[in-house]
Amino acid sequence: MGATLHVIGTPGKLRKEAARWCRATSHLVACWSHAIAAARPPRGMEASAHRGSCFKAGTVVQTTSEGLGIWKYPQGQPPLPPLPEDTPPRPEDRPLPPEDRPGERLVELHTSFRELFTFFCTNATIHGTIRLVCSRQNRLKTASWGLLLVGALGALYWQFGLLFEQYWRYPVIMTVSVHSERKLFPSVTLCDMNPHRPSPARRHLQALDEFAQENIYSLYKFNFSESWEGPFAEDLGPEPSFQLDRGIRLQRLNHPGRQSKVGFRLCNSTGGDCFYRVYSSGVTAAREWYRFHYMNILALLPPTREDSHRSHGGHFVFSCRYNGRDCQARHFQTFHHPTYGSCYTFNGAWAAQHPGITHGISLVLRTEQQDHLPLLSTENGIKVMIHRRNQTPFLEHRGFSIRPGTETTIGIREDEVHRLGSPYGHCSDGMEAVDVPLLYNATYTMQACLVSCFQQLMVETCSCGYYLYPLPVGAEYCSYTRHPAWGHCFYRLYRDLETHRLPCASRCPRPCRESSYKLSAGTSRWPSSKSADWILAVLGKRGHQKPSQSPRSNIAKMNIFYQELNYRTVDETPVYSVPQLLSAMGSLWSLWFGSSVLSVLELLELLLDATALALLLCCRRLRRAWRSQPGAATRASGPRPEATPLPSDCGPDLKCSGTPAGASAEESRL
């Protein structure tokens, strides 16, 4: 009996089913175009061997009105002999050229998720997916490889999570490089540490000195009358226009079992809230108490600019030379500091040509103290700070002292720090990125911003400003004559600043580009005992020396120079930039799956195909459900072509026995 296999569907589906049937058969498989052509099937039968289909010997393809089918010769009948080799094939049996062969459609979806997954695993470039297909006859291997793939995927994305967690922290590393080029010589600020008595406030300060003697004597039984040299015998003019607040006195605070402390009490305007500003050192307590009253006196003075060079009573700088040439007056600026006295800032536009002490700046300075305030400044010497040009010197934070009677040699090494901005850190390129108005007419520094921020909060909270800092527009300095409780407000606010409870630290970032100077110093006695006489005579200081003083107690020498013109640059570099992040991700992906970026695109294609297939299947189910509802809209009217019925002996698997539909009597006899 003959047997015919009908495959209803498109030619593409036929090719897939035929290939699957050929692989499943256990007989010899061959693609014999000549044998199929020699069979000369009746009309409606076409050989498909020229299309590359693979069939068992004696098998032909049948074309029906329902589609294409595979027709097998009756069992027991040998296949037809092949045509002679010299017989030319028919024109219709010749293979089609590549340009005429049917290509892949622009949009072609699979019929099921199983088919889609099988196609992906077979053709994907991800390692291990092919094992899910080739091992599907062994369920244990399939399950094992599935678990391995899922585990590798989980480990990959766990490491991806750690990688992105570290990336979003935006860590940086410091890269150090060395450069060599000409650099501008830094600015040098010098102060004589001799705060003098302003002329309009001499009587105020005399009253304060007398009040200080009373407090020191009450605590330590020390009398200043023998050692204090002050202008008490001078005619100081009319009485002061204000009185000292004698309620703010130095007090000793004794605690049982603890060290006694010294301080003074400050209260608010109502007197209900008071606290003690205490210190473990009596010297520090006396200086802070004296400074508090001293600022109240200076706050009443008119804001006039004082020439420190003239008011000092003489020259602070005896000589100045740079690179073998004398300094000029235009190379320095003068100002007066309430605590450190007369100050000079050297701002010469000097480019360092060579390193070494002979190519630096050499200064001879006077260090004697005249008209001194002993409770305000307890040091004798010179306060020095080396900083960049156009920067405000904050001597109380970064200054260092030079001892009288010595020659100090200071070598400079410069470092530049380049910081990254957001999101790697918080830094500022200037005042444009800072919401604090800078009160100093200079370039931006973090310390200048902190002082400006504190002064702004001081004016807002206490209604006045601290005397040591510049004033905002429209504000006035604090004095307990005008603001009786300003001391209580100031010290409370300053304590919050020290404990970082004010918003100034967050509002004042570090500069993105900053220069710092590393100093190395050496000292020696100067002048020596053999040369002190003639050096002092040349400087004109021999006649001013007191018998009890050392010849070297009033002068000092200082040399500042570049040790080397090489400077270090410290640059912040991100640990993970975008290219480095992608490289790390690619390394992890290759480690676990041995694939590339194109493999990721294959996964995206799989997701898109699965989504499209799911949408189509859902639409089909919804359409069937809608048609199956009672009372649904009837189908469009009109004649429809009738489908060719299957033979009566066809089973549910579409395999039929007997004569193929549409075959002639001659074919049935074959």
Number of C-alpha atoms within 10 A of each C-alpha: 11 18 17 24 19 25 21 15 12 11 13 10 13 20 18 11 13 19 14 12 13 17 13 9 11 8 10 9 13 15 18 22 22 21 21 25 21 15 18 13 19 14 11 13 19 19 24 22 22 16 15 12 19 22 24 17 19 19 21 26 25 27 17 16 10 15 14 23 23 19 21 20 20 18 10 8 11 10 16 14 12 14 16 10 8 6 8 11 14 9 7 11 18 13 14 12 7 8 7 8 10 9 8 7 7 6 5 8 14 14 11 13 13 10 11 16 16 17 15 19 18 15 11 18 18 22 15 16 20 18 16 22 17 14 14 12 10 11 11 11 15 17 14 13 18 16 12 13 19 12 12 16 15 12 14 18 14 11 15 16 12 10 16 14 11 13 16 11 11 16 16 17 12 15 12 13 11 10 10 10 9 13 16 13 24 24 21 20 23 27 27 27 26 29 23 23 21 15 10 15 16 20 21 23 20 16 14 19 21 12 15 20 17 17 17 17 12 14 13 9 11 12 13 15 9 6 7 13 13 15 15 13 6 9 9 16 9 7 9 15 8 11 13 16 12 10 9 15 18 24 19 16 15 11 9 6 6 7 9 15 17 21 23 20 16 22 18 15 14 9 9 7 10 13 13 15 18 20 18 13 12 20 13 15 20 22 15 19 20 20 17 14 21 21 18 24 23 21 19 18 13 8 8 6 8 13 12 20 18 11 15 20 11 11 13 22 17 15 15 17 17 19 18 12 10 12 18 11 9 9 14 16 13 17 16 20 18 20 19 21 21 25 23 21 21 21 18 19 12 15 11 20 16 17 16 16 18 16 19 23 21 23 19 18 22 24 24 19 18 14 14 20 20 16 17 20 16 12 15 18 23 24 22 21 19 24 21 18 19 13 15 17 22 13 19 11 9 12 17 13 17 20 19 22 24 20 21 22 18 19 21 21 17 19 18 17 19 19 23 19 14 10 10 17 16 16 20 22 16 15 16 9 12 16 11 17 13 21 18 17 10 12 14 22 20 16 16 22 25 21 19 23 22 22 23 22 19 20 20 12 14 20 16 24 26 22 19 15 15 17 19 16 7 7 14 18 22 27 24 18 17 13 15 15 19 26 22 20 17 20 15 14 18 15 12 13 16 9 8 12 12 17 14 18 15 11 17 26 21 21 21 17 16 16 14 14 16 11 16 11 11 11 15 12 15 20 20 14 11 8 10 16 15 12 16 19 11 9 13 11 15 15 8 10 15 9 7 6 9 12 21 20 18 20 26 25 24 17 22 25 25 25 18 15 19 17 18 17 18 19 18 20 16 16 16 21 14 11 9 12 15 12 13 15 18 15 14 18 22 16 12 16 18 15 17 14 10 12 17 14 11 16 14 12 13 17 12 12 17 18 12 14 18 14 12 14 14 12 12 12 12 12 11 11 10 13 14 10 9 7 8 9 9 7 7 6 6 6 6 6 6 6 8 10 8 14 15 9 11 15 11 7 9 15 14 20 16 15 19 22 15 15 15 13 10 9 14 14 9 10
